Amino acid sequence: MTYLVVYGFTFGLFASVFLVAQFKQNNGYIDIIWGPGFVAAAWISYLYGNPAGTVPLVMTIFVTVWGLRLGWHLARRNIGKPEDYRYAQMRSSWDPKYYYIRIFFKVYMVQFALNVLIGLSVIVSNLQDIPEWSFRAVIGAVFWVVGFLFEAIGDAQLKKFKADPENKGKIMTLGLWSWTRHPNYFGESLQWWGLFVMAADAPIRMLLVISPLTITGLLLFVSGVPLLEKKYAGRADWEVYKERTSKFVPLPPRGNHS
C-alpha cells in the first residue's frame, strides 16, 4: 500500500504536467519536470515511511539537490522557447486523431515508468529504512558528491562556453570536457550509482542495481550520448576531439587540446 501511495502521487504529477503541456502546446514541460519528479517521489516516500535512520534523509536530500538543480537548469533553457524539435516533429507527423493518447503513453507514461525504476534506491530506503552510517554508505555518498560535481560543473562550463559569441559553432573541449565527452551524463550516472551503494545494505537490496543500470543504459545507449554523438558525427573537429577524449568515464586526455 505504501508504494501505491508514492507511485499514485507521482503518476498524478506526470498526468498533471501532461494536461498543462497540452494547454500550452509545448511538451518540453516534461523535460523540466524530469528531475523534480524524483524529488516528489523521494519526499512522499520519506514522509510516508518516516525512517528512523539518517541515511535515508541524506539520500532524499541528495535527490532533492540533483532534481531541483536539473529542473531549474532545464527551465531556464526551455521556458519561453519554441517546442523542442523532437516533440514538434511528433506533433506534425503523428495522426491527429490519436496524437494525445499516443504522446501521453509514449512520452509521459514512459518517463513515469523510468522514474519508478530509477528512483527505487531512495524510495525503498525511505519506506523500509536502512541501518546507520557504514563504510559502504560513506563510499556511496562520496560517489554521489563526485557525480554531482561532474554534472553541475560540466553544465556550467558548457553554458559559459556557449555564451561567448566567438565559440558559436565550435565544440566544447575544455575543462571537464577534455576528460570525457559527456561529463554531465557521467555525473548523473555516478550519482545514482552512489545512491544504490548507500541503499544496498543487505543481499536482497542488491536487486536495486536496476536503478543505476537503467539510468546508465539510457544515457549511454538511448537518449543521451547517442543523440549528441550522432549530431556531430563526421565533423573534422569532432573526429579529432573524439580521438583524444574518453567517451564516458573520465580519463586523462590523449594529447593536447587547443
C-alpha positions as CSV (number, residue, x, y, z in Angstrom):
1,M,0.0,0.0,0.0
2,T,2.8,2.4,0.9
3,Y,4.4,2.0,-2.6
4,L,1.0,2.6,-4.2
5,V,0.7,6.0,-2.4
6,V,4.1,7.1,-3.7
7,Y,3.6,6.0,-7.2
8,G,0.0,7.2,-7.3
9,F,1.2,10.7,-6.4
10,T,4.0,10.5,-8.9
11,F,1.5,9.4,-11.6
12,G,-0.7,12.3,-10.8
13,L,2.2,14.7,-11.1
14,F,3.1,13.4,-14.6
15,A,-0.5,13.4,-15.7
16,S,-0.9,17.0,-14.5
17,V,2.1,18.1,-16.4
18,F,0.6,16.4,-19.5
19,L,-2.5,18.5,-19.2
20,V,-0.6,21.7,-18.7
21,A,1.7,20.9,-21.7
22,Q,-1.2,20.3,-24.0
23,F,-2.8,23.6,-22.9
24,K,0.4,25.4,-23.7
25,Q,1.1,23.2,-26.8
26,N,4.6,22.6,-25.6
27,N,5.6,19.1,-24.5
28,G,9.0,20.4,-23.4
29,Y,7.5,20.7,-19.9
30,I,8.1,17.0,-19.4
31,D,11.8,17.6,-19.6
32,I,11.6,20.2,-16.9
33,I,9.7,18.0,-14.5
34,W,12.0,15.0,-15.0
35,G,14.3,15.9,-12.1
36,P,11.6,17.3,-9.8
37,G,9.5,14.2,-10.4
38,F,12.2,12.2,-8.5
39,V,12.2,14.9,-5.7
40,A,8.5,14.5,-5.3
41,A,8.7,10.7,-5.1
42,A,11.6,10.9,-2.7
43,W,9.9,13.2,-0.2
44,I,6.5,11.5,-0.4
45,S,8.2,8.2,0.4
46,Y,10.3,9.8,3.2
47,L,7.3,11.4,4.9
48,Y,5.1,8.4,4.5
49,G,7.8,5.9,5.6
50,N,9.2,8.1,8.4
51,P,12.5,6.2,8.5
52,A,14.5,6.3,11.8
53,G,18.0,6.5,10.3
54,T,19.7,9.5,8.9
55,V,21.0,7.7,5.8
56,P,17.5,7.8,4.0
57,L,17.3,11.5,4.9
58,V,20.7,12.2,3.3
59,M,19.7,10.2,0.2
60,T,16.4,12.2,0.0
61,I,18.4,15.5,0.3
62,F,20.8,14.3,-2.4
63,V,17.9,13.5,-4.8
64,T,16.4,16.9,-4.0
65,V,19.6,18.8,-4.7
66,W,20.1,16.9,-8.0
67,G,16.5,17.1,-9.1
68,L,15.9,20.8,-8.4
69,R,19.2,21.9,-9.9
70,L,18.4,19.9,-13.1
71,G,14.8,21.2,-13.2
72,W,16.0,24.8,-12.8
73,H,18.7,24.3,-15.4
74,L,16.2,23.0,-18.0
75,A,13.5,25.5,-17.1
76,R,15.9,28.5,-17.7
77,R,16.9,26.8,-21.0
78,N,13.4,25.8,-22.3
79,I,10.7,28.1,-20.9
80,G,9.6,30.8,-23.4
81,K,11.3,28.9,-26.2
82,P,9.6,27.0,-29.1
83,E,8.7,23.4,-28.5
84,D,11.7,21.1,-28.7
85,Y,12.2,19.7,-32.2
86,R,11.6,16.2,-31.1
87,Y,8.2,16.9,-29.8
88,A,7.4,19.3,-32.6
89,Q,8.2,16.5,-35.1
90,M,5.8,14.2,-33.2
91,R,3.1,16.9,-33.3
92,S,3.4,17.4,-37.0
93,S,3.9,13.8,-38.2
94,W,1.6,11.7,-35.9
95,D,-2.1,11.1,-36.8
96,P,-4.0,14.0,-35.0
97,K,-6.8,11.5,-34.2
98,Y,-4.5,9.5,-31.9
99,Y,-1.9,12.2,-31.1
100,Y,-2.9,13.0,-27.5
101,I,-3.2,9.4,-26.3
102,R,-0.1,8.4,-28.1
103,I,2.1,11.2,-26.6
104,F,0.6,10.5,-23.2
105,F,1.7,6.9,-23.2
106,K,4.8,7.1,-25.3
107,V,6.3,10.2,-23.6
108,Y,4.7,10.9,-20.2
109,M,4.0,7.4,-19.1
110,V,7.4,6.1,-20.3
111,Q,9.0,8.8,-18.2
112,F,6.8,7.9,-15.2
113,A,7.9,4.3,-15.5
114,L,11.5,5.3,-15.7
115,N,11.0,7.5,-12.6
116,V,9.7,4.4,-10.8
117,L,12.7,2.3,-11.8
118,I,15.5,4.8,-11.4
119,G,14.2,6.1,-8.1
120,L,13.9,2.7,-6.4
121,S,17.1,3.0,-4.3
122,V,15.9,6.1,-2.4
123,I,12.2,5.1,-2.3
124,V,12.9,1.6,-0.9
125,S,15.4,3.1,1.7
126,N,12.7,5.6,2.8
127,L,9.9,3.0,3.1
128,Q,11.9,0.2,4.7
129,D,14.7,2.2,6.5
130,I,18.3,1.1,6.5
131,P,21.0,0.9,9.2
132,E,23.0,3.9,10.3
133,W,26.2,5.0,8.5
134,S,28.8,2.4,7.5
135,F,31.9,2.5,5.3
136,R,29.7,1.4,2.4
137,A,27.3,4.2,2.9
138,V,30.1,6.8,3.1
139,I,31.6,5.5,-0.2
140,G,28.2,5.8,-1.8
141,A,27.9,9.4,-0.6
142,V,31.3,10.2,-2.0
143,F,30.3,8.7,-5.3
144,W,27.2,10.9,-5.3
145,V,29.1,14.1,-4.5
146,V,31.7,13.5,-7.2
147,G,28.9,12.7,-9.7
148,F,27.0,15.9,-8.8
149,L,30.2,18.0,-9.2
150,F,30.8,16.5,-12.6
151,E,27.2,17.2,-13.8
152,A,26.9,20.7,-12.3
153,I,30.4,21.9,-13.3
154,G,30.1,20.3,-16.7
155,D,26.8,22.1,-17.3
156,A,28.3,25.4,-16.1
157,Q,31.4,25.1,-18.2
158,L,29.3,24.4,-21.3
159,K,26.9,27.3,-20.6
160,K,29.8,29.7,-20.2
161,F,31.4,28.4,-23.4
162,K,28.2,28.8,-25.4
163,A,27.6,32.3,-24.0
164,D,30.8,33.5,-25.8
165,P,29.8,34.6,-29.4
166,E,33.3,33.6,-30.5
167,N,32.5,30.0,-29.8
168,K,29.4,29.8,-32.0
169,G,29.5,26.6,-34.0
170,K,32.5,25.3,-32.0
171,I,32.7,22.1,-29.9
172,M,33.4,22.4,-26.2
173,T,36.7,20.6,-25.5
174,L,37.9,22.4,-22.3
175,G,37.7,21.7,-18.6
176,L,35.9,18.5,-17.7
177,W,35.0,18.2,-21.4
178,S,38.7,17.4,-22.1
179,W,38.4,14.3,-19.8
180,T,35.1,12.9,-21.1
181,R,32.9,13.9,-24.0
182,H,29.9,13.8,-21.7
183,P,30.8,14.9,-18.1
184,N,27.2,15.8,-17.3
185,Y,25.9,12.4,-18.3
186,F,28.7,10.6,-16.5
187,G,28.0,12.7,-13.4
188,E,24.3,11.9,-13.5
189,S,25.0,8.2,-13.8
190,L,27.5,8.2,-10.9
191,Q,25.1,9.9,-8.6
192,W,22.6,7.1,-9.0
193,W,25.3,4.5,-8.5
194,G,26.2,6.3,-5.3
195,L,22.6,6.2,-4.1
196,F,22.5,2.4,-4.9
197,V,25.7,1.8,-2.9
198,M,24.1,3.7,0.1
199,A,21.0,1.6,-0.1
200,A,22.5,-1.9,-0.7
201,D,22.9,-2.8,2.9
202,A,21.6,-6.4,2.5
203,P,21.9,-9.1,-0.2
204,I,18.2,-8.7,-1.2
205,R,18.8,-5.0,-1.9
206,M,21.4,-5.8,-4.5
207,L,18.3,-6.0,-6.7
208,L,18.2,-2.2,-6.5
209,V,21.0,-2.3,-9.0
210,I,18.2,-1.9,-11.6
211,S,18.1,1.8,-10.6
212,P,21.7,2.8,-11.7
213,L,21.7,0.3,-14.6
214,T,18.5,1.8,-16.0
215,I,19.8,5.4,-16.0
216,T,23.3,4.4,-17.2
217,G,21.8,2.4,-20.0
218,L,19.5,5.3,-21.0
219,L,22.4,7.8,-21.1
220,L,24.8,5.5,-22.9
221,F,22.6,3.8,-25.4
222,V,19.3,5.7,-25.8
223,S,18.6,9.3,-25.1
224,G,21.9,10.9,-24.0
225,V,25.2,10.1,-25.5
226,P,24.0,8.6,-28.9
227,L,21.9,11.6,-29.8
228,L,24.8,14.1,-29.3
229,E,27.4,11.8,-30.9
230,K,25.2,11.4,-34.0
231,K,24.7,15.2,-34.2
232,Y,28.4,15.9,-34.6
233,A,29.5,12.7,-36.4
234,G,31.6,13.4,-39.5
235,R,32.8,16.9,-38.5
236,A,36.5,17.1,-38.7
237,D,36.9,18.9,-35.3
238,W,34.6,16.4,-33.7
239,E,36.6,13.4,-35.0
240,V,39.8,14.9,-33.6
241,Y,38.1,15.6,-30.3
242,K,36.7,12.0,-30.3
243,E,40.1,10.5,-30.8
244,R,41.6,12.5,-27.9
245,T,38.8,12.2,-25.4
246,S,37.1,9.4,-23.4
247,K,33.5,8.8,-24.4
248,F,32.0,8.5,-20.9
249,V,34.3,7.6,-18.0
250,P,36.8,10.4,-17.3
251,L,40.3,9.6,-18.4
252,P,43.4,11.8,-19.0
253,P,43.1,13.4,-22.5
254,R,45.3,11.8,-25.1
255,G,47.4,14.7,-26.5
256,N,46.9,18.4,-26.0
257,H,43.6,20.2,-26.6
258,S,43.7,23.5,-28.3
